[in-house]
Amino acid sequence: MTRVAGSHLRAHGLQQFVCPDMVKAFVVEGCGFNVCEMLEMENKGGAQNQMKNSDSEENLGKSRDHNLLLTGVSCFGFAAYLTAMNIQDSSLPLKYYSVGRNYMPVKNKELGLYSASQASCAAMFGVAPSAVAADRIFDEFLSITLSLYKKLRTVPFRVVQVGASNLRLMEAKRVDFYVWSAGFGSYFKLGELRLCNDYISRRLAIQHYGSDPGKGEDSCSNKNYVYTVDGVIIKFPSIVASLMESFQSKDGTCSMPKFN
């Protein structure tokens, strides 16, 4: 399934990217997430603290920016790579994808594969020079994601355009993807796609530059912040759980569909 997803994203012109398992805490905060809340959620679940060399709240407050968070495939890995980068206009837009493990604390661990804190997933990240270009990338990524769901032949899924009142601080637009669970009789979130405009780039100093008419050559003197689109678009354990529930026979065996 991961192979099919990777081939599908690559066929649509996205460049493969390998996200690091760990990123610095300031990158997570730069993307608009509260590190302390993430750690509190992790500790309530009884899991090991994600912070490296920081076992106490006192140490966390003193040296948070120098510690590492376990995140895996997520917007954080892409953002860490681009932090403090000046990108030439001729290189834009950038369109990346990554397939691998994602590590995130979850609130409810009683939902089995639907709430796995460690899950194989696929993520996309786009960088554009303007809001209009970023909006086009958002629409393109959305189309690619929907075609991927159809290719995986999953059970019914739902696409939800999130209302303005429910958007996170860093988001200008978000679409959530849900998959149907026959066992629970409800939809569970499968992934999301977000347009963050220049929120992340301003906090992490990601800029682009073009030609300076006065100098007749590329110059970093006319820099502007880039616009970003990102999302963990699909979590494979949730797909597996949904397929097992939908294709289970009376004797308890499962006849899983083939993917190509």
C-alpha positions in Angstrom: 0.0 0.0 0.0 2.8 2.4 0.8 4.5 1.5 -2.5 1.4 2.3 -4.4 1.0 5.6 -2.6 4.7 6.6 -3.3 4.4 5.7 -7.0 1.2 7.6 -7.3 2.6 10.8 -5.8 5.8 10.5 -7.8 3.9 10.1 -11.0 2.2 13.4 -10.4 5.5 15.2 -10.3 6.2 15.4 -6.6 9.8 15.0 -5.4 10.6 12.3 -2.9 11.8 13.6 0.5 13.0 11.6 3.5 11.7 13.2 6.8 13.9 12.9 9.8 12.5 11.0 12.8 13.4 13.9 15.1 13.3 17.7 14.8 14.2 20.5 17.1 11.4 21.8 19.3 11.6 25.3 17.9 10.6 24.0 14.5 7.4 22.4 16.0 6.6 25.8 17.6 7.4 27.6 14.4 4.7 25.5 12.7 2.2 26.8 15.3 2.0 23.8 17.7 2.4 24.0 21.4 5.3 21.7 22.5 4.2 21.6 26.1 0.7 20.5 25.3 2.0 17.8 23.0 4.2 16.5 25.8 1.4 16.7 28.4 -0.8 14.6 26.1 2.0 12.1 25.6 2.6 11.8 29.4 -1.1 11.3 30.2 -1.1 8.3 27.9 1.7 6.7 29.9 4.2 6.8 27.0 7.8 7.8 27.3 8.6 11.5 27.2 9.5 12.6 23.7 12.0 15.1 24.9 15.6 14.0 24.8 17.7 14.7 27.8 14.8 16.5 29.5 12.8 14.5 32.0 11.4 17.3 34.1 9.3 20.4 33.4 12.1 22.5 34.8 14.5 21.3 32.3 11.9 21.6 29.5 11.4 25.3 30.3 15.2 26.0 30.4 16.3 24.1 27.3 13.3 23.4 25.1 14.7 25.0 22.0 17.7 22.8 22.1 15.9 19.4 22.5 14.4 17.1 20.0 10.9 15.9 19.4 10.0 12.5 17.8 7.7 13.4 14.9 8.6 11.4 11.8 6.8 12.0 8.5 5.0 15.3 9.1 5.1 19.0 8.2 7.8 19.4 10.8 10.4 17.4 8.9 9.9 19.5 5.7 9.9 22.7 7.7 13.1 21.8 9.5 14.8 21.3 6.1 13.6 24.7 4.8 14.3 26.7 8.0 16.3 29.9 7.3 16.5 29.0 3.6 16.6 31.6 0.8 15.0 30.0 -2.3 15.5 31.3 -5.8 12.3 32.2 -7.6 13.3 30.0 -10.6 13.2 27.0 -8.2 9.6 27.5 -7.2 7.2 26.0 -6.8 8.6 23.1 -4.7 6.4 20.0 -4.3 7.6 17.3 -2.0 6.2 14.0 -0.7 7.3 11.6 2.0 6.1 8.1 2.9 7.2 6.6 6.3 6.4 6.5 10.0 4.6 9.3 11.8 4.8 9.7 15.6 2.1 11.8 17.3 0.5 11.5 20.7 -3.2 10.6 20.7 -6.0 11.4 23.1 -7.9 8.2 22.8 -5.9 5.0 22.5 -9.0 2.7 22.7 -9.8 2.9 19.0 -7.1 0.4 17.9 -5.6 1.1 14.5 -7.7 4.2 14.2 -5.7 5.9 16.9 -2.2 4.5 16.5 0.4 6.9 17.9 3.0 5.3 15.5 1.7 4.9 12.0 2.9 4.6 8.4 1.6 7.5 6.4 2.1 9.7 3.4 2.6 13.4 3.5 2.9 16.3 1.0 4.5 19.7 1.3 4.3 22.5 -1.2 6.2 25.9 -1.3 4.9 28.8 -3.5 6.0 32.4 -4.1 2.5 33.9 -3.7 -0.9 33.3 -2.2 -2.4 32.6 -5.6 0.2 30.0 -6.5 -0.2 28.4 -3.1 -4.0 28.1 -3.6 -3.3 26.4 -6.9 -1.0 23.9 -5.2 -3.7 23.3 -2.6 -6.2 22.4 -5.3 -3.7 20.2 -7.1 -2.7 18.3 -3.9 -6.4 17.8 -3.1 -7.0 16.3 -6.5 -4.0 14.0 -6.2 -5.2 12.9 -2.7 -8.7 12.0 -3.9 -7.3 10.1 -6.9 -5.0 8.2 -4.5 -8.0 7.2 -2.3 -9.8 5.8 -5.4 -6.7 3.9 -6.4 -6.4 2.3 -3.0 -10.0 1.1 -3.4 -11.0 1.9 0.2 -14.4 1.7 1.7 -16.4 5.0 1.6 -14.5 8.1 2.7 -15.6 11.6 3.4 -14.1 15.0 2.4 -14.9 17.8 4.8 -14.1 21.5 4.1 -13.4 22.8 7.6 -15.2 26.0 8.6 -13.3 29.2 9.6 -14.3 28.9 13.3 -12.7 25.4 13.5 -9.4 26.3 11.8 -6.1 26.3 13.8 -4.2 29.5 14.3 -1.8 28.8 11.4 -4.4 27.7 8.8 -6.0 29.7 6.1 -7.8 26.7 4.7 -8.1 23.0 5.6 -9.7 19.9 4.2 -10.1 16.8 6.4 -10.4 13.2 5.1 -12.4 10.6 6.9 -12.8 6.8 6.4 -15.8 4.7 7.3 -15.5 2.1 10.0 -18.0 -0.7 9.8 -17.0 -1.9 13.2 -17.6 1.4 15.1 -20.4 2.6 12.7 -18.8 6.0 12.2 -16.2 7.9 10.3 -12.6 8.4 11.6 -10.1 11.0 10.5 -7.7 9.7 8.0 -5.7 12.8 7.1 -5.8 16.4 6.3 -4.5 19.0 3.8 -3.8 22.6 5.0 -3.0 26.0 3.4 -0.9 28.0 5.9 0.0 31.0 3.7 3.1 32.7 5.1 2.5 31.8 8.7 5.2 29.1 8.9 7.7 30.9 6.7 7.6 34.1 8.8 8.3 32.1 12.0 11.0 30.0 10.5 12.5 32.6 8.1 11.8 30.8 4.8 12.1 33.3 2.0 12.4 33.5 -1.8 14.2 36.0 -4.0 14.4 36.9 -7.6 16.3 39.1 -10.0 17.2 42.7 -9.1 16.5 44.9 -12.2 19.1 47.4 -11.0 21.8 44.8 -10.7 20.8 42.6 -13.6 21.4 39.5 -11.6 19.9 37.4 -8.8 20.0 39.3 -5.5 18.9 38.5 -2.0 18.1 42.1 -1.4 14.4 41.7 -2.6 13.4 38.8 -0.4 9.8 37.8 0.5 8.3 35.1 2.5 7.0 31.9 0.8 3.6 30.4 1.1 3.2 26.8 2.2 0.7 23.9 1.7 1.1 20.7 3.7 -0.7 17.7 5.1 -0.4 14.1 6.3 -2.9 13.0 3.7 -3.3 9.3 4.6 -2.6 7.0 7.6 -2.3 3.5 6.4 -3.3 1.6 9.7 -6.7 3.3 9.5 -7.1 2.1 5.9 -6.1 -1.4 6.9 -8.6 -1.4 9.8 -11.4 -0.2 7.6 -10.7 -2.8 4.9 -10.5 -5.6 7.4 -13.9 -4.6 8.8 -15.4 -4.3 5.4 -14.0 -7.4 3.8 -14.3 -9.8 6.7 -16.2 -13.0 6.0 -18.4 -15.0 8.4 -15.6 -17.4 9.4 -13.4 -14.4 10.5 -11.0 -14.4 7.5 -10.4 -11.3 5.5 -10.1 -11.2 1.7 -8.2 -8.0 1.1 -8.4 -6.3 -2.3 -5.3 -6.0 -4.5 -3.6 -2.7 -5.1 -1.9 -1.6 -8.3 
